[in-house]
Amino acid sequence: MSSFRRGLAAALLCLAAVAFGADPARHRVIVSTDIGGTDFDDFQSLVHVLLYADGLDLEGLVSSPYGPGRKEHILAVLDHYERDFPNLRTWSARYPTPGALRAISKQGETEVAPYAGVRRTTEGSEWIVQCARRADPRPLHVLVWGGLEDVAQALHDAPDILPKLRVHFIGGPNKKWSPDAYHYLATRHPALWFIESNSTYRGWFVGGNQTGDLAATAFAGAHASGRGALGDFFARGIRFEERTRTELKMGDTPTVAWLLRGDPALPFQPGWGGRYVRAWPRPYSVFNRLTTAADRMEFCGILELVLPLGPGAPAQVEARLVVENQSLIGEPDGRGAVRFRFCPKDAKTYRYTVRSNAPALDGRTGEITAVMPAPDAALTPDPERPNWWTDDPSPALAEGVHQGARTVSQWREQFLRDFALRLERCRTPAR
């Protein structure tokens, strides 16, 4: 698109936004989080987004976990926000009230999607649909910090909302827990506008300026402790996996920072949340047999195993693929085989075991080797997914093995200094 056409489109959007009473400078945002579920850092990222909520139109906080996380964990953080709200409101009248934030907090799916990719409508998926259908010309940014189940369900129930959505997914480990919902989106809704960040997000806590008060182990004590209820909550740390985690991580926060400093309409431009490239064809490897370590696939791709049941299989087949800390449920296909999907989150060799009531499968083992994308992978963007973006595989932009992470880590001092100033608002009224 030419600069003239971009300018004209922006002008028309502004006029439309005025007509609908919307502020075109503010981004509409729904956060889908596994807070309280598989990692401690969603608590930190939620504190961050709340402190910047005066500059966003925050329309939803959806609990979409794998694991024990629930809406109550969102509400617990909002209790701290309520204590700081009087001070925050002196800085900006646009901070949403605690009551308004509780009203937009919704419970999403609590189970991993089955092989079909969708399971059932939830309060969270219904809320995504309702927000997307509002008469507002601005896109709706859905920031996915956990599983994709509620986004997939929303599009299944209301495919008409697709043009309105801008999904920014922190993949990697989250994609590992959500392979079937991801596969549903990638295959059934290829026109979806989607950032798939499998490693770029790690630049928030890997690389950049890690010295002094900006070190991961020092930031909370230096800049959060004593800064109101939210700051003390951040600094005290989160009790997770039998220990209290106080180090700075905030791995989901690049989705928010991408809206704060950068141009969300142009993911290939630099910004606090990273820079992305058009995705090449999404890696999907299908094997009609048990694999070996000699078999290769792209890390964070989707592996599908189609394994014959063999003789003596019962009428009601049960099967699981046990790999590391996952036990993936198999799907009988009605044609004499069972299907499993798995997403390797790291570049390494994985070993798996099949557990089944089908004698020919039970106890069988296999391996698969996941490898990094080729450095020139982005030279062949996927024509079937014109709005799909992902990590830049250029070696110069990596932090160690984490492709694209330097596009975030280079801004570390800027975004952490800015966050430190926001934390000050919790304890100090504006003068």
C-alpha positions in Angstrom: 0.0 0.0 0.0 1.4 3.4 -0.9 1.9 6.1 1.7 -0.9 8.1 0.2 -3.3 5.2 0.5 -2.2 4.5 4.1 -2.7 8.1 5.0 -6.2 8.2 3.3 -7.1 4.9 5.1 -6.0 6.4 8.5 -8.0 9.6 7.8 -11.1 7.6 7.0 -10.7 5.5 10.1 -10.4 8.7 12.2 -13.6 10.1 10.7 -15.4 6.8 11.3 -14.1 6.6 14.9 -15.4 10.1 15.6 -18.8 9.1 14.1 -19.0 6.1 16.5 -17.6 8.0 19.5 -14.4 6.0 19.6 -10.9 7.4 20.1 -8.7 6.2 17.2 -5.6 6.7 19.2 -6.6 4.1 21.8 -6.4 0.4 21.1 -9.3 -1.9 22.0 -7.8 -4.8 24.0 -8.9 -8.2 25.4 -6.4 -10.1 27.4 -6.7 -13.9 27.5 -4.5 -15.2 30.3 -3.5 -18.4 32.0 -2.8 -16.5 35.2 -2.5 -18.9 38.1 -2.1 -21.8 35.6 1.2 -22.8 34.0 3.5 -19.9 34.9 3.9 -17.2 37.5 4.7 -14.3 35.1 1.1 -13.7 34.1 0.6 -12.0 37.5 3.5 -9.6 36.7 2.1 -9.0 33.2 -1.4 -8.2 34.5 0.1 -5.6 36.9 1.8 -4.1 34.0 -1.3 -3.9 31.8 -3.3 -2.4 34.6 -0.8 0.4 35.1 -1.1 1.3 31.4 -4.9 0.9 31.3 -5.5 4.6 31.1 -4.0 4.5 27.6 -6.0 1.5 26.3 -9.6 0.6 25.9 -9.5 -2.6 28.0 -12.6 -4.5 27.1 -11.9 -8.0 28.5 -9.8 -10.0 30.9 -10.5 -13.7 30.1 -9.1 -16.6 32.1 -8.1 -19.1 29.4 -5.8 -21.5 31.2 -4.3 -24.9 31.0 -4.0 -25.9 34.6 -5.5 -24.5 37.8 -5.7 -20.9 36.8 -9.2 -19.3 37.1 -11.0 -16.0 36.9 -10.5 -15.7 40.7 -6.8 -15.1 40.1 -7.6 -12.1 37.9 -10.0 -10.8 40.6 -7.3 -11.1 43.2 -5.0 -8.8 41.3 -7.9 -6.4 40.8 -8.2 -6.2 44.6 -4.7 -4.7 44.7 -5.6 -2.4 41.9 -8.6 -1.1 43.8 -6.4 -0.1 46.7 -4.1 1.9 44.4 -7.0 3.3 42.3 -7.3 6.6 44.2 -3.7 7.5 43.5 -3.8 6.2 39.9 -6.9 8.3 39.2 -5.0 11.5 40.1 -2.7 10.8 37.2 -5.4 10.1 34.7 -9.2 10.1 34.8 -9.1 7.4 32.2 -8.0 4.6 34.5 -11.0 2.2 34.6 -12.8 1.7 37.9 -12.2 -1.6 39.7 -15.9 -2.3 39.3 -15.6 -1.9 35.5 -12.6 -4.2 35.4 -14.4 -6.9 37.4 -17.4 -6.7 35.1 -15.2 -7.5 32.1 -13.4 -10.4 33.8 -14.7 -13.6 32.3 -14.1 -17.3 32.8 -13.0 -19.0 29.7 -12.2 -22.7 28.8 -10.6 -24.8 31.6 -9.7 -27.8 29.5 -7.4 -28.3 26.5 -9.3 -28.5 23.2 -9.9 -32.0 21.8 -8.7 -33.1 18.4 -11.4 -31.0 16.6 -9.8 -27.9 18.0 -13.0 -26.6 19.8 -15.1 -28.0 22.6 -17.9 -25.7 23.9 -18.9 -22.1 24.1 -17.7 -20.4 27.3 -18.3 -17.1 29.0 -14.9 -16.0 27.7 -15.5 -17.0 24.1 -19.0 -15.4 24.1 -17.4 -12.2 25.4 -14.9 -12.1 22.6 -17.7 -12.4 20.1 -19.8 -9.7 21.8 -16.9 -7.3 21.9 -15.9 -8.0 18.3 -19.5 -7.3 17.1 -19.7 -3.9 18.7 -20.3 -1.0 16.3 -16.7 0.3 16.6 -14.5 0.7 13.5 -11.3 -0.1 15.3 -9.8 -3.6 15.3 -10.0 -5.6 18.5 -6.6 -6.7 19.7 -6.8 -10.1 21.5 -3.6 -10.6 23.5 -3.3 -14.4 24.2 -1.0 -15.2 27.2 -2.2 -18.8 27.5 -4.2 -21.2 25.5 -6.0 -20.4 22.2 -9.1 -22.3 23.1 -11.4 -19.3 23.6 -10.2 -17.6 20.5 -10.8 -20.8 18.5 -14.2 -21.2 20.0 -15.2 -17.6 19.3 -14.3 -18.0 15.6 -16.1 -21.3 15.4 -19.2 -19.8 16.8 -19.0 -16.5 15.0 -16.8 -16.6 11.9 -18.1 -13.2 10.9 -15.8 -11.6 13.6 -12.6 -12.6 11.9 -11.9 -9.3 10.0 -12.2 -7.4 13.3 -9.6 -9.5 15.3 -5.9 -8.9 15.7 -4.5 -11.8 17.7 -1.1 -11.6 19.3 -0.2 -15.1 20.7 2.7 -15.8 23.0 3.3 -19.3 21.6 6.3 -21.5 22.5 5.2 -23.3 25.7 1.6 -22.1 25.4 1.4 -23.5 21.9 2.7 -26.8 23.4 -0.4 -26.9 25.6 -2.8 -25.8 22.8 -1.8 -27.7 19.7 -5.4 -28.6 18.5 -6.8 -25.2 19.0 -3.8 -23.7 17.1 -4.2 -26.2 14.3 -7.9 -25.3 14.0 -7.1 -21.6 13.6 -4.3 -22.2 11.2 -6.3 -24.5 8.9 -9.9 -23.3 9.3 -9.2 -19.5 9.5 -6.1 -18.9 7.4 -7.1 -15.3 6.8 -6.9 -14.4 10.5 -4.6 -11.6 11.4 -2.2 -13.4 13.8 1.2 -12.8 15.4 2.7 -16.1 16.5 5.6 -15.2 18.9 7.3 -18.5 19.7 10.6 -16.9 20.8 10.6 -13.1 20.2 8.8 -12.5 23.5 11.8 -13.9 25.4 13.6 -10.6 24.7 11.7 -9.2 27.7 13.7 -11.2 30.1 16.7 -12.5 28.0 19.4 -10.1 26.7 19.5 -6.3 26.7 20.6 -4.2 29.6 20.7 -6.6 32.6 22.9 -4.5 34.8 22.2 -2.9 38.2 18.6 -2.2 39.0 17.5 -3.5 35.6 18.7 -7.0 36.4 16.0 -9.6 36.6 16.7 -10.3 40.2 17.0 -6.6 41.2 14.2 -4.8 39.4 11.3 -5.7 41.7 13.2 -4.6 44.9 14.4 -1.4 43.3 11.2 -0.3 41.6 8.2 -2.2 42.8 8.6 -2.6 46.5 6.9 0.2 48.4 5.0 1.3 45.3 1.4 0.8 46.5 -0.5 -2.4 46.7 0.3 -3.5 43.2 4.0 -2.7 43.6 4.3 -4.6 46.8 2.4 -7.6 45.3 4.8 -7.6 42.4 7.8 -7.3 44.7 6.8 -9.9 47.2 6.7 -12.5 44.5 4.3 -15.1 43.4 4.0 -18.5 45.1 4.4 -20.9 42.3 5.6 -24.5 42.1 6.4 -24.7 45.8 8.6 -21.5 45.9 8.1 -17.8 45.7 9.2 -16.3 42.4 10.4 -12.7 42.6 12.6 -12.4 39.5 11.4 -10.3 36.6 10.0 -12.3 33.7 6.8 -10.8 32.3 7.0 -12.9 29.2 3.5 -12.0 28.0 4.1 -8.2 28.3 5.5 -7.8 24.8 1.9 -8.1 23.5 1.0 -5.0 25.5 4.3 -3.1 24.8 3.7 -3.7 21.1 0.6 -1.5 21.4 2.4 1.2 23.5 5.5 1.8 21.4 5.3 0.8 17.7 2.8 0.6 14.9 0.4 -2.3 15.5 -0.7 -2.1 11.8 2.8 -2.7 10.7 4.3 -5.7 12.6 7.5 -5.5 10.4 8.3 -2.1 12.0 10.4 -1.9 15.2 8.8 -1.4 18.6 8.9 -2.4 22.2 7.0 -5.6 21.5 9.4 -6.8 18.8 9.5 -6.9 15.1 8.0 -9.8 13.0 8.1 -11.2 9.5 5.5 -12.8 7.3 5.1 -16.4 8.3 6.3 -19.1 6.0 4.0 -22.2 5.6 3.1 -23.3 9.1 5.1 -26.4 9.9 2.9 -29.5 10.0 4.4 -32.9 10.0 2.3 -36.1 9.6 3.6 -39.6 10.1 1.7 -42.8 9.7 4.1 -44.7 11.9 6.1 -44.3 15.1 8.9 -41.8 14.4 12.6 -42.1 15.3 15.3 -39.5 16.3 16.3 -39.4 12.6 12.9 -37.8 11.8 13.0 -34.0 11.7 10.4 -31.3 12.2 10.4 -27.6 12.9 10.3 -26.6 16.6 6.9 -25.2 17.6 5.4 -26.9 14.6 2.6 -29.4 14.8 3.4 -33.1 14.7 0.5 -35.5 13.9 1.0 -39.2 14.4 -1.6 -41.5 12.7 -1.0 -44.9 14.3 -2.7 -48.1 13.2 -4.6 -49.8 16.1 -3.6 -53.3 14.9 -5.4 -56.5 15.8 -7.3 -57.0 19.0 -8.3 -53.4 19.5 -11.4 -52.9 21.7 -14.5 -51.2 20.4 -13.9 -48.2 22.6 -10.3 -47.3 22.1 -8.4 -45.2 24.7 -4.9 -44.0 24.0 -2.5 -41.4 25.3 0.8 -40.1 24.1 3.0 -39.5 27.1 5.8 -37.0 26.3 7.7 -35.1 29.0 5.1 -33.6 31.3 2.2 -34.1 28.9 -0.3 -36.9 28.4 -2.0 -36.2 25.1 -5.4 -37.8 24.4 -5.6 -39.7 21.1 -8.5 -39.5 18.7 -9.7 -42.7 17.1 -10.4 -41.8 13.4 -12.9 -44.5 12.7 -10.7 -45.9 10.0 -8.5 -48.2 12.1 -6.1 -45.7 13.5 -5.7 -43.2 16.4 -4.4 -39.7 15.9 -2.2 -37.6 18.3 -1.0 -34.0 17.9 2.0 -32.7 19.7 3.9 -29.4 19.6 7.7 -29.4 20.6 8.5 -26.1 22.3 12.3 -26.6 22.1 14.8 -27.6 19.5 15.9 -31.0 20.8 15.0 -34.7 20.5 11.8 -35.8 22.3 11.0 -39.4 23.4 7.4 -40.5 23.8 5.4 -43.6 24.9 2.0 -44.7 23.9 -0.4 -45.9 26.6 -3.5 -47.6 25.3 -6.0 -50.4 25.7 -5.2 -51.4 22.2 -2.5 -54.2 22.7 -0.7 -53.4 19.5 0.0 -49.8 20.7 0.4 -50.0 24.4 4.0 -49.4 25.5 5.3 -48.6 22.1 7.8 -45.8 22.0 9.2 -43.3 19.5 11.3 -40.2 19.1 11.2 -37.0 17.1 13.9 -34.3 16.6 12.8 -30.7 16.5 15.1 -28.2 14.8 15.1 -24.4 14.4 13.7 -22.8 11.3 16.2 -22.0 8.6 17.6 -18.5 8.6 16.1 -17.8 5.2 12.7 -19.2 6.0 11.0 -15.8 5.9 12.0 -15.5 2.2 9.0 -17.7 1.3 6.0 -16.2 3.0 2.8 -18.3 3.0 0.4 -17.1 0.3 -2.5 -18.9 2.1 -2.0 -16.9 5.3 -1.3 -13.4 4.2 -1.9 -11.9 7.7 0.2 -14.4 9.7 3.4 -13.1 11.3 6.1 -14.8 13.3 9.6 -14.5 14.7 12.4 -13.2 12.4 14.8 -16.2 12.0 17.8 -13.9 11.0 20.8 -15.0 13.2 21.6 -11.3 13.9 18.3 -10.8 15.7 18.6 -13.8 18.1 19.4 -13.8 21.7 21.3 -17.2 22.0 18.9 -19.8 20.6 15.8 -17.4 20.8 15.1 -16.2 17.3 13.8 -12.6 17.1 14.4 -11.9 20.8 16.8 -9.1 20.1 14.0 -7.1 18.5 12.6 -6.8 22.0 15.7 -6.9 24.2 17.3 -3.9 22.5 14.5 -1.7 24.2 14.9 -3.2 27.6 16.2 -0.1 29.4 13.5 2.1 27.8 10.5 -0.1 28.6 11.7 -1.0 32.1 12.4 2.7 33.0 8.9 3.5 31.7 7.4 0.7 33.7 9.2 1.9 36.8 7.7 5.4 36.4 4.2 3.8 36.1 4.8 1.9 39.4 5.5 5.2 41.1 1.9 6.2 40.3 0.7 3.6 42.8 2.0 5.5 45.8 2.3 9.1 44.7 -0.5 11.3 43.7 0.1 13.5 40.7 1.2 17.1 41.5 
